[in-house]
Amino acid sequence: MRSGKLDLGYEFLAEVRSVFQQVEQNPLRHAEIYHQARRVLIRRFPYKVFYVHEGEKVEVIGVIHAKRDPRFWQSRAS
């Protein structure tokens, strides 16, 4: 049973890394949703990655569960 949970954790991390690579390759792909913040959904898991793109810099401001109150991350984007 333990290895199943570990495997799921590794799969989650792999999906997050995949999203980070996607954002790094094309940070303008996703629409701005709040101020300059953009959002990417993580496949297979109910999480969202929020990030800000400025010039050559991409800053992840949160990896947040989809059911979380959206106001939680908005203060980070301001």
C-alpha positions as CSV (number, residue, x, y, z in Angstrom):
1,M,0.0,0.0,0.0
2,R,2.8,2.4,0.9
3,S,4.5,2.1,-2.5
4,G,1.2,3.0,-4.3
5,K,1.0,6.3,-2.4
6,L,4.6,7.0,-3.1
7,D,4.1,6.2,-6.8
8,L,1.1,8.6,-6.9
9,G,3.3,11.3,-5.3
10,Y,6.0,10.8,-7.9
11,E,3.4,11.0,-10.6
12,F,2.1,14.3,-9.2
13,L,5.6,15.7,-9.2
14,A,6.2,14.5,-12.8
15,E,3.0,16.4,-13.8
16,V,4.1,19.5,-12.0
17,R,7.5,19.4,-13.6
18,S,5.9,18.9,-17.0
19,V,3.7,22.0,-16.5
20,F,6.8,24.0,-15.4
21,Q,8.7,22.9,-18.6
22,Q,5.6,23.9,-20.7
23,V,5.5,27.3,-19.0
24,E,9.2,27.8,-19.4
25,Q,9.0,27.0,-23.1
26,N,6.0,29.2,-23.9
27,P,5.0,31.4,-20.9
28,L,2.5,33.4,-23.0
29,R,0.5,30.4,-24.0
30,H,-2.0,30.8,-21.2
31,A,-4.2,33.8,-20.8
32,E,-3.9,36.3,-18.0
33,I,-6.6,35.7,-15.4
34,Y,-5.8,38.3,-12.7
35,H,-3.5,41.3,-13.0
36,Q,-0.6,39.6,-14.8
37,A,-1.1,36.2,-13.3
38,R,-1.7,33.2,-15.6
39,R,-3.0,29.7,-14.7
40,V,-2.3,26.2,-16.0
41,L,-4.3,23.2,-15.0
42,I,-2.4,20.0,-13.9
43,R,-3.6,16.9,-15.8
44,R,-4.8,14.0,-13.7
45,F,-4.8,16.0,-10.4
46,P,-7.1,18.8,-9.1
47,Y,-4.4,21.4,-8.9
48,K,-3.6,24.6,-10.7
49,V,-0.3,26.4,-11.2
50,F,-0.3,30.2,-11.1
51,Y,2.6,32.2,-12.5
52,V,3.6,35.6,-13.6
53,H,5.7,36.3,-16.7
54,E,7.8,39.5,-16.8
55,G,10.4,39.9,-19.5
56,E,12.7,36.8,-19.5
57,K,11.5,35.8,-16.0
58,V,8.8,33.4,-15.0
59,E,7.8,33.3,-11.3
60,V,5.5,30.6,-10.0
61,I,3.3,32.1,-7.3
62,G,1.4,29.0,-6.3
63,V,0.5,25.4,-6.9
64,I,-3.0,25.3,-5.4
65,H,-5.8,22.8,-5.1
66,A,-8.6,23.5,-7.5
67,K,-11.2,23.7,-4.6
68,R,-9.2,26.4,-2.8
69,D,-10.8,29.9,-2.6
70,P,-9.3,31.8,-5.5
71,R,-8.7,34.9,-3.4
72,F,-6.0,32.9,-1.6
73,W,-3.5,33.3,-4.4
74,Q,-4.6,36.7,-5.7
75,S,-2.6,38.6,-3.0
76,R,0.5,36.9,-4.3
77,A,-0.1,38.3,-7.9
78,S,-0.5,41.9,-6.8
